Amino acid sequence: MDKTFAGALRNSRLAGFDRKLAQVYTASKNCKRTGEWGLKRSLPTVVRTPFITISDLDTTEHQTPWQSGTSQVFFMRRWKENFPASKRPMTPSDQVQHNVASMTPSEFKQFVKSANKRAHEFQTKLETKELVPDQVFEYLGATFHSDRGKKHHVVGPTYSNHAVPNGYPVQGRILGATEGGYAVGVGGIVAFLPKSSAVNLRRSSDRSVRTFYLHRAEFDSEGRPLVTLRLHP
């Protein structure tokens, strides 16, 4: 184990902080009593939650803003318990994405200038059949999102490496009818039960706990959970 200061800093929470990532931090009871969470400065000793998220390591007021991260942790625990066979999200590409639709005139000129410098490399890949002409935007990392606020691709967390039988049973309650089926509450998540998968459903207004069978569980491109159930295995 590297016991040098450089090694300790490299593996510390302080070095792993990234404001773009919603990380959850925790600390032992003894460390909480002294406000030591492994950050730049100590937090108040009155923090009651065992999990926190932080938006900045430091501010102009010399403080470390924090919020409770308990809901995120409990969400993951419920998700793993109810949907162990959920689909793993796709890992975003490491390539820098350029949203052309949100560029200013000067940013667009700079982007075109950068693209011109890569023209020869792109032509070479066309000649070697590594790429086809339609992949030019993918090669340049160019996107065209009209929503200026959409800066990056969002995915859900990774989990569920083990396989489970098809039609995994889960416990839930029918919350009410929705377009094309029913909304079902499962562990704090609203799932969808299509009418085509709810043949012979009785007492749809009854909100008692029932057994449903998982058809699909995944996250969409915005990180929202999408869960589809069946009434029968």
N, C-alpha and C positions, 0 to 999 in steps of 0.2 A: 504494500500500500504506500502510495506517495504521501509522505508526511511533511513535505515542504510547504511553505506558505503559498507558492505558486500553484501547487497541486490542490491544496485546500480551497483556494479561491476558484480554481477552474471547475471544481465539483460542487461549489456552493450554490445555494438558491439565488444569491445575489447575481452570480454570473449567468444563471439560467433565466433571468427575468427578461421577458419580451412583452411590451405593452400590447402587441398585436395578438397575443395568445391569451385566452382567458384561463390562466392557470389557477389551481386551487392549492393553498398552502395549509399545512397543519403543524402542530407543535406538541411536544409532550406536556404533561401537566406541570412538571417542574419548570420547564422553560416558559410556559404561559404565566406562571406566578411572577416571573421577573420581566415579562413582556418580550422575551427573546424568541423571535420567529425566524432567525437566520437572514434578516434583511439588513439594510443600511443602518437603520436605527431601531431601537426598541419601540414596541407598540404599547398602548395603555394596558395596565395589568387588569383592567376591568372588562376586557374582552371576554364575553361568555361563550361565544360560538367556538367549536373545535376546528372549524374550517373557515378560511378567509380568501378573498381575492383582492388584489391590489391593482390600481390603475397607473400609479407612478411610484417610483422609489423615493422621489424627493419633489418638493414644490418650493415656490418662492417663500412660503411661510415656514419652510424647514419641517414639513410633516410628511408622513406616508399615508395617503388616503387608502382606506380599506373598506370592504363590505363583507357581509357574511356569505360564505360559499357553501353553506349546509344544503341548500336546495339543489345545487348542482350535484353534490355527492349523493344525496338521496335519490335523485333522478337516475343516476347511473346504476345504483344498487337495484332499484326497481326494474330498470330496463334489463339488466343482466339476469335477474331472477325470472322475469316473465318472457323474455325473448332471447333465449340463449342461442338460437339458430339464426339470428338476424344477419342480414347481409352486411359485410364489411364495406365501408365507404371507400371510394376511389381516392388515392393519394394525389393531391394537386401536383402539377408539374413544377419543377424548380425554375423553369424558364420565366423570366420577367414578362408580365403581360402589359401591353400598351393599349389602353382604351382610346381608340381614335376618335370616337364620338364625343368624348369629354375634353379633348385637347384644345388648348388655345392656339391661335394662328402661329405663334412662335414655337410652341411645342410640336406642332404638326410639321413645321419646316425642319426642325431638328430630327424628327422621326424619319422624314423622307431622306434627309442627308445620311442618316445612319443606315437606312435600307439600301441606298445606292452603294454604300461601301461593301455590302454583303451580296451584291448582285452576282459577282463572279463566282462566289462560293455556291450560291443557289444554282447557277447554271451548271456547275460541275456536278452537283448532286442530281440534276436532271439527266445529264449525260450518262451517269453511272446507274441510273434507274433507282436511286435511293429515294427520290421524291418524284411526284408528278406535279404539273403546273398548278393544279387546284389546291395544292398544299402551301402556296406562297404565304397566305396570311398566318397559317399555323407555324410556318418556319420563322416568320418575323415576330411571332407572339402578338399579333394584332387582333383586338376584339372590337366590337362595335355596340357596346351596351348603351342604350339611350338613357338609362338611369345613371346620372352622374355620381350618385352616392355609392354605386356598386364598385368597390375598389378591389375586391379579391373574392375568390371562390371559397365558400363555406362548406365544410363537411362535418359530419358527426364524429364522435370518438371511435376508436378502433377497439374491437373486443371480439368475443365469441369465436375462438379458434377450433372448438370442439363441435362435432356433429351430433345432432339429436334426431330421433325418428320424425318422419313427416307427420303433420297434424299435431304438433305439440300442444297439449291442453293448457289453457289459462283460465283464471277466474275473473269475471267481470260483470258489469251491470248495464243493461240497456238504458241509455239516457233519453232516447227519443228518436223519432223518425227524421231522416234527412233525405236529400235527393238521391234516389237510387238505392236506398237501404236504411240502415240504422247506425246511430252513433253509440258506441259502447265504451264505457270507462273501464280501463284496465291499469291498475297501479298508478293512477294519476295521469294516464295518457288516454286521449280520445282516439279510439280505433274505429274502423269502418267495417260494417257487416253488410255486404251486398244482399239485395233481395234474392238474387239467384242462388246465394249460398245460405239462405234462411228458409228453405222449404219446410213446411209444417211447423213454423214458428207459432207458438201460442202465447197469449197474454203479453203482447209486445209492450204494453204499458206497465207491466210488473217490473219493478226495479230491484227485485231480489237478486242475490248473487247466483250466477249460472256458470256453467262450464262451456267455453268456446274453444275452437281449435285454430291455431295459428296458420295462416296461409302465406303471409309475407310480412316482413318487418325490415325497414330500411330508413335512411335519411334522404331527403331531397337535396337539391343543389344549394338550398339556403340553410341547410342544417336542421330542417323541421322533420320530426318523426312521422313516418307513414306506416301504419299498421293495418293490415287487412285480415279479417277473421272469417271462419266458417262455423256454421251451427253444428255440423256433423263432421266426424273424422274422415 
